Amino acid sequence: METKSESHLLQSTEWGELKSSFGWYARTVMEGSGGAQILFRNLPLGFKLAYVPLGPIGDWLPELLPSLDTLCCAEGAFMLKIEPDHAWDDQLTSHLLQAGYQPSQQTIQPPSTILVDLRDDEEAILARMKQKTRYNIRLAKRKGVTVRPWTDIRGYAAMTQETAERDAFGAHNQAYFQKTYDLFYPKGKCELLVAEAEGEPVAALMVFAQGKRAWYLYGASRSAHREKMPTYMLQWEAIRWAKSKDCQVYDLWGIPDADEETLEAQFSKRSDGLWGVYRFKRGFGGRVTRTMGAWDRVYNPVLYRLYNLVIRLRGFGGSE
């Protein structure tokens, strides 16, 4: 299945504008047929981090890498972290190592995900799903769950906060979601969908599209009416929205970073981290895939060691 007919959503101009409103600023480097959007962030103690999320794009190795170094040094970054939008490749790995990069112990975006092939018709996509997932989609419909576009960003942010408190994870605020919607929705790159039961909003998600790919980045649900399986119908309607945009791939965005054999052996026993969402996402009939992960280019070894110490002790909230 082809997954990279265009650049990743996180390399889009809109993404750079979004992050520039929340502590980052964006710069772009072009070299021949390759390019990259680099995000810079000022950290405590005078650190400046440079980060290329799910890029660079185009033919970027090895011609683009020196230009990335030049810009990062001019901006005063102590390091550059890149997370290529590419599966593991020995040749690319060799280029990165020769250019002074090293595998990173810290990723910002989840390196593993599940991709659903959208090129077939809806019945074929449903047929590839796990039987229980198909059942839950149809159960939701029988129980009267409906899904529609939503514009209530305040309501969505409140639902996200409820989800975060229940499931113990960090969440973006209303201003972040409003800015996201304002940037992507007018260009047809985003939809906010809400599932309702008995007229009450019970689950919602933001789905994105660019070129031939779609992404499920943000989702939330309330505790009410969970027995009606609204999240299953919601995800199915997001898939249908992606197909309406002529997308060929639907990215379910973020599962535990383990091989498929390990995932299948452990998902029924674990609920920590992303294991709970893997149990849900695996049912939609996609395939597990992994990018090359994160690679670091170090410009100041002393600050880099201090940075790694800090993130080990405190953790670091990245681009997402």
URTA-V373716 format. One record per pair of residues at least 24 apart in sequence whose C-alpha atoms are under 6 Angstrom apart, sorted by the first residue. I is the first residue (numbers start at 1). GAP is how many residues later the second one is. D is the distance in whole Angstrom. If there is no record, write none. Layout:
I:GAP:D
I:GAP:D
This chain:
7:50:6
11:26:6
31:33:6
33:25:6
33:26:6
34:24:4
34:25:5
34:26:4
48:29:5
49:28:5
49:30:6
50:27:6
50:30:5
51:29:6
51:30:5
51:31:6
52:30:5
53:30:6
54:29:5
54:30:5
54:31:4
55:29:5
55:30:5
78:221:5
78:222:5
79:218:6
79:219:5
79:220:5
80:216:6
80:217:5
81:214:6
81:215:5
82:212:6
82:213:5
83:210:6
83:211:4
86:205:5
87:203:6
87:204:4
87:205:5
88:204:5
101:195:5
101:196:5
102:193:5
102:194:5
103:192:5
104:190:5
104:191:5
104:192:6
107:187:5
108:210:5
110:144:5
111:179:5
111:180:5
111:182:5
112:142:6
112:143:6
112:145:5
112:177:6
112:178:4
113:140:5
113:141:5
113:142:5
113:175:6
113:176:6
114:138:5
114:172:6
114:173:5
114:174:5
115:135:6
115:136:5
115:171:5
115:172:5
116:133:6
116:134:5
116:170:4
117:132:5
118:130:5
118:131:5
119:129:5
128:157:5
129:154:6
129:155:5
129:156:4
130:153:5
133:150:5
136:93:6
137:95:5
137:96:5
140:88:5
140:89:5
140:90:6
145:51:6
145:52:5
146:49:6
146:50:5
147:47:5
147:48:4
148:45:6
148:46:6
149:43:6
149:44:4
150:42:5
150:43:5
150:44:6
159:61:6
160:60:5
163:57:6
163:58:6
195:39:6
212:35:4
212:36:5
213:34:5
213:35:6
213:36:5
214:28:6
214:36:5
214:37:6
215:35:6
215:36:5
216:36:5
